[in-house]
Amino acid sequence: MDVRDFDFTLPDELIAQEPPGTRGESRLLVLSPSTGEISHTTFDHIGEFLHSGDLLVVNNTRVFPARLLGHRVPSGGAVECLLLRVSGAGSGAGGLDVGSSSEWDALMHPGQKLKPGARVRFERKGIELFGEVIAMHFHGRRTLRLWTTDGRSVADAIDTIGHMPLPPYIHREDRADDRERYQTVYARTRGSVAAPTAGLHFTDAVLADLERRGIERAEITLHVGYGTFKPVRAERVEEHVVDPETFTVDARAADAITRAIRDGRRVIAVGTTTVRTLESLPREEDGTVRPSAGETALFIYPGHTFGIVSGLVTNFHLPKSSLLMLVAALAGRERVLRAYREAVERGYRFYSYGDAMLIV
């Protein structure tokens, strides 16, 4: 399958740089995967397209301020660092209380100058965090040891001096309000370097409306890594490799998913991260889903047979991206691209802070 088959024309002005004025004030394109029918509404009307008994599954990961800005020691040259995860930690990247010293996988810039032994210092609001490059890896990745000297934990220092890691297609610096707007209202488990952005549209009022309509909700956790922005460099879809991300599905969520499957009810995933988690879960012959934790590197593209997910809430994705391929796997490539063309014609806002799409 050719990667170019997932290309489309997107004017730069449709790439959202700011969230809507009020959370939930987004447009919603609804696509039927069976008929290709398209309708348009606003996100607060999403409940009108769901059925009593549907199971809505959300990703409750929480973004931590993983972007650090500082200087080399002693030269003073500028350094930018994106923390990815605590080295050797199987889960919880940013969620660990790692004490006053810890090692991290990170992306660092300027990579060519930051060789093993290079030292850096990050300072903001009177707090200092020190670092030393331990090892070099491909594509700017480094193993970085971080430490504090004032008794506070590294995690606390990161929370104080770090910047929210807005996606690279948002061409502005983060602001204080991004700490709240670049989180879902149900974010709980700290550990992501990017938000599961389909969930950004939900408000407490929308969730309450869905509950009144008899729509059940379950929470899973997948910590979104930098791989969510990883471009597809291969020419053939099948040659692309998705970076592994850690997930947890607890007993309560597993039970809700199992009951929905056995009852023949729809399982609606909120976001591609939730799709990848659900489709990675092992199931027994009777349909039972067991609590599970680990990593998934599942790459979903057309041809995938869905075992759990039957519907999706998602944002509009990059041309030729693995996320667009996932959406096409669920609803069909031609139907999705036609919906995208219509969204462009109608001036929908794209990407993380953009509008939403419902596939049911």
Helices and strands as residue ranges (DSSP letters): G 3-6, G 12-14, E 27-31, E 38-42, G 43-49, E 55-59, E 61-63, E 67-73, E 78-86, G 93-95, E 101-109, G 111-113, E 119-124, E 127-136, E 141-147, H 154-161, H 178-181, E 189-192, G 197-201, H 204-212, E 216-222, G 226-229, G 237-239, E 245-249, H 251-263, E 267-270, H 272-280, E 292-296, E 311-315, H 322-331, H 333-345, E 356-359
